[in-house]
């Protein structure tokens, strides 16, 4: 495991790397010693040999650097003794500084520091993103699906090894307690579109849902839940939906035996499927040219080269599956659309156009 990957990007609760901090501390100490030697030498030559400050600094630099340049003036006995002291100081301080600088580069701390700054910049610039809390088996698959669908997200987990794995895949990630207000705020929860609580502990998920809901009332929260009691608590705490991995897995296994063709059809909508089909919900805005038109008069399939409207969600009626052609499209209706990327992009242009 490469512990230098922890950048303290989000919270003081993040696991810190003592080796990294020790190297940085020594670099500052070495810089302080070099400055101290330069100041001491400049003042010393000024007082002992009565040189001006520029000449005194020059004498100090060529002395501690042991470059062998000739002295500006003939040194007095006191000046010679002072010069020998400066040479020994220069060798000691220089060796200490060079050793720590070499360690800084060899151990990769500079590269990690730059990566850390880049990550902080990327995280602070996130908007309308998703926060994934917990990078276990469920969290990994969630992140995989989000990445396949090109969604912006950040992973939070208290296990530094798991975060190393996430960073290795190019994800934005940080070590810390997902229930900590500070780390959620620095993850951009105020600007996020959703949060997925995939922690394996139900009680921790309940607390996380409570915390997240208090920080952002408009956040869409999806939580992992096992028992009926905990799922009810998560709903009361503010979760929009609670998902049981065991129930979903059991239903899928049964469906693969009972109606495998339906499962194959649904799977064809996934990003990784060879058909390239996906479903997307597109809301009709004000002044859209589709507003007040019947579905069969909108010519959506023709103008989008094949996109299908499989459902219409109306504010008062809810979702209408397989809507009739006489269904009137109104402002605020959400079209549940099926098609490939090109067809859905054409549909967005058609819907948004006025």
VENMO-V91287 format. One record per residue. N is the residue number from 1. RES is the residue in one small letter. SS is DSSP state (hx for helix, st for strand, lp for the rest). Layout:
N/RES/SS
N/RES/SS
This chain:
1/x/lp
2/x/lp
3/x/hx
4/x/hx
5/x/hx
6/x/lp
7/x/lp
8/x/lp
9/x/lp
10/x/lp
11/x/lp
12/x/lp
13/x/lp
14/x/lp
15/x/lp
16/x/lp
17/x/lp
18/x/hx
19/x/hx
20/x/hx
21/x/hx
22/x/hx
23/x/hx
24/x/hx
25/x/hx
26/x/hx
27/x/hx
28/x/hx
29/x/hx
30/x/hx
31/x/hx
32/x/hx
33/x/hx
34/x/hx
35/x/hx
36/x/hx
37/x/hx
38/x/hx
39/x/hx
40/x/hx
41/x/hx
42/x/hx
43/x/hx
44/x/hx
45/x/hx
46/x/hx
47/x/hx
48/x/hx
49/x/hx
50/x/lp
51/x/lp
52/x/lp
53/x/hx
54/x/hx
55/x/hx
56/x/hx
57/x/hx
58/x/hx
59/x/hx
60/x/hx
61/x/hx
62/x/hx
63/x/hx
64/x/hx
65/x/lp
66/x/lp
67/x/lp
68/x/lp
69/x/lp
70/x/lp
71/x/lp
72/x/lp
73/x/lp
74/x/lp
75/x/lp
76/x/lp
77/x/hx
78/x/hx
79/x/hx
80/x/hx
81/x/hx
82/x/hx
83/x/hx
84/x/hx
85/x/hx
86/x/hx
87/x/hx
88/x/hx
89/x/hx
90/x/hx
91/x/hx
92/x/hx
93/x/hx
94/x/hx
95/x/hx
96/x/hx
97/x/hx
98/x/hx
99/x/hx
100/x/hx
101/x/hx
102/x/hx
103/x/hx
104/x/hx
105/x/hx
106/x/hx
107/x/lp
108/x/lp
109/x/hx
110/x/hx
111/x/hx
112/x/hx
113/x/hx
114/x/hx
115/x/hx
116/x/hx
117/x/hx
118/x/hx
119/x/hx
120/x/hx
121/x/hx
122/x/hx
123/x/hx
124/x/hx
125/x/lp
126/x/lp
127/x/lp
128/x/lp
129/x/lp
130/x/st
131/x/st
132/x/st
133/x/st
134/x/lp
135/x/lp
136/x/lp
137/x/hx
138/x/hx
139/x/hx
140/x/hx
141/x/hx
142/x/hx
143/x/hx
144/x/hx
145/x/hx
146/x/hx
147/x/hx
148/x/hx
149/x/lp
150/x/lp
151/x/lp
152/x/lp
153/x/st
154/x/st
155/x/st
156/x/st
157/x/st
158/x/lp
159/x/lp
160/x/hx
161/x/hx
162/x/hx
163/x/hx
164/x/hx
165/x/hx
166/x/hx
167/x/hx
168/x/hx
169/x/lp
170/x/lp
171/x/lp
172/x/st
173/x/st
174/x/st
175/x/st
176/x/lp
177/x/lp
178/x/lp
179/x/lp
180/x/lp
181/x/hx
182/x/hx
183/x/hx
184/x/hx
185/x/hx
186/x/hx
187/x/lp
188/x/lp
189/x/lp
190/x/lp
191/x/lp
192/x/lp
193/x/lp
194/x/st
195/x/st
196/x/st
197/x/st
198/x/lp
199/x/lp
200/x/lp
201/x/lp
202/x/hx
203/x/hx
204/x/hx
205/x/hx
206/x/hx
207/x/hx
208/x/hx
209/x/hx
210/x/hx
211/x/hx
212/x/hx
213/x/hx
214/x/hx
215/x/hx
216/x/lp
217/x/lp
218/x/lp
219/x/lp
220/x/st
221/x/st
222/x/st
223/x/st
224/x/st
225/x/lp
226/x/lp
227/x/lp
228/x/hx
229/x/hx
230/x/hx
231/x/hx
232/x/hx
233/x/hx
234/x/hx
235/x/hx
236/x/hx
237/x/hx
238/x/lp
239/x/lp
240/x/lp
241/x/st
242/x/st
243/x/st
244/x/lp
245/x/hx
246/x/hx
247/x/hx
248/x/hx
249/x/hx
250/x/hx
251/x/hx
252/x/hx
253/x/hx
254/x/hx
255/x/hx
256/x/hx
257/x/hx
258/x/hx
259/x/lp
260/x/hx
261/x/hx
262/x/hx
263/x/hx
264/x/hx
265/x/hx
266/x/hx
267/x/hx
268/x/lp
269/x/lp
270/x/lp
271/x/lp
272/x/lp
273/x/lp
274/x/lp
275/x/lp
276/x/lp
277/x/lp
278/x/st
279/x/st
280/x/st
281/x/st
282/x/st
283/x/st
284/x/lp
285/x/lp
286/x/lp
287/x/lp
288/x/lp
289/x/lp
290/x/lp
291/x/lp
292/x/lp
293/x/lp
294/x/st
295/x/hx
296/x/hx
297/x/hx
298/x/lp
299/x/lp
300/x/hx
301/x/hx
302/x/hx
303/x/hx
304/x/lp
305/x/lp
306/x/lp
307/x/lp
308/x/st
309/x/st
310/x/st
311/x/st
312/x/st
313/x/st
314/x/st
315/x/lp
316/x/lp
317/x/lp
318/x/st
319/x/st
320/x/st
321/x/st
322/x/lp
323/x/lp
324/x/lp
325/x/lp
326/x/lp
327/x/lp
328/x/st
329/x/lp
330/x/lp
331/x/lp
332/x/lp
333/x/lp
334/x/st
335/x/st
336/x/st
337/x/st
338/x/st
339/x/st
340/x/lp
341/x/hx
342/x/hx
343/x/hx
344/x/hx
345/x/hx
346/x/hx
347/x/hx
348/x/hx
349/x/hx
350/x/hx
351/x/hx
352/x/hx
353/x/lp
354/x/lp
